[in-house]
Amino acid sequence: IVQMDAGWFTMKVRPADILEPVRAACQMAAPAAEEHQIELQFPAAGTPAPPLPPLLIDPDRVEQAVLNLVQNAIRFADSAVSVRVENNPALYRIVVDDDGPGLEPDDIPCLFEKFYQGRPRADRKHSGSGVGLAIVKGIMEVHGGTVTASNHENASGARFVLVFPRKPLSR
């Protein structure tokens, strides 16, 4: 984070299939999912992962962002985490869903701030340093994209979405 704030964040941008870093992040997270008895689904059930047109990205940084989200989802999930890539003519979306307790509504606006760890909860078994989601936000900003967090509307669990516009990077 300090490196991003100071402008030392280097990018190795190249045209890449956005599925590459997503697949790599899910493979890296698979042992943790197995250890915690969490079913990690990629592509998400019923969602095929066809080859996609290349996008100008830094695949290593995108992998880092996805890995942070998937690792968080595994920590809070009850039994399953799903990851999928959606595309349309204007953008790509990487969606990470879990079936855990969800997010405290008051925490959602602050989740991507450095060192924010959420409000204390009696049922909270997990904590972290509060930098992972801030790193994700920084990576997405450098790519001209966004990251959002929300709760599922009709079920328990949280959803994090990375949005990449289909346009060349400005950096």
C-alpha positions, 0 to 999 in steps of 0.5 A, spaced: 500 500 500 505 504 501 508 503 494 501 505 491 501 511 495 508 513 493 507 512 486 512 506 486 506 501 483 509 498 477 505 495 472 507 490 466 501 491 462 500 486 456 494 484 452 491 478 456 485 473 457 482 476 463 481 468 465 488 467 466 489 471 472 482 468 475 484 461 474 491 462 477 488 465 483 483 460 484 488 455 483 492 458 488 486 459 493 484 451 492 488 448 498 486 453 503 479 452 501 480 444 501 483 445 508 477 449 511 472 444 507 469 450 502 467 448 495 471 453 491 467 453 484 470 456 478 467 457 473 461 458 478 456 452 477 452 453 470 457 458 468 462 456 462 468 459 461 469 461 454 475 464 451 474 472 452 477 477 447 484 480 450 484 486 455 490 490 456 491 488 464 497 487 468 495 479 469 499 479 476 496 485 479 489 482 477 491 475 480 493 479 486 486 482 487 482 476 485 486 472 490 485 477 496 478 477 494 477 469 494 482 468 500 477 473 504 471 469 501 474 462 504 475 465 511 468 467 511 464 462 507 460 457 511 461 452 505 462 455 498 465 460 494 464 461 487 467 465 482 465 467 475 467 472 469 462 476 466 463 480 459 459 484 455 461 489 450 463 495 455 466 491 460 468 485 464 466 483 471 469 478 476 464 476 481 466 473 487 460 470 492 460 466 498 455 463 503 458 466 509 454 471 514 455 477 509 457 484 511 455 489 516 451 494 512 455 500 516 462 497 514 460 496 506 462 504 505 469 503 509 471 496 507 476 499 502 480 504 506 487 502 509 487 498 515 479 498 516 477 491 519 470 492 520 466 493 527 466 488 532 461 482 532 460 477 537 460 472 531 466 474 528 471 469 528 476 472 523 480 478 522 486 481 518 490 486 517 485 491 514 490 492 507 487 486 503 481 490 500 485 497 500 490 493 495 484 490 491 482 497 490 488 500 488 489 495 483 483 496 480 484 504 480 490 503 476 486 499 471 481 504 471 476 499 474 472 499 480 471 494 486 464 493 490 462 489 495 454 488 497 450 482 501 446 477 497 439 480 496 435 473 498 440 469 501 446 469 506 453 471 504 457 477 500 459 479 493 465 482 491 465 485 484 471 487 480 469 491 474 474 492 468 472 497 462 474 495 455 478 500 454 486 502 454 489 503 460 491 511 461 498 509 465 
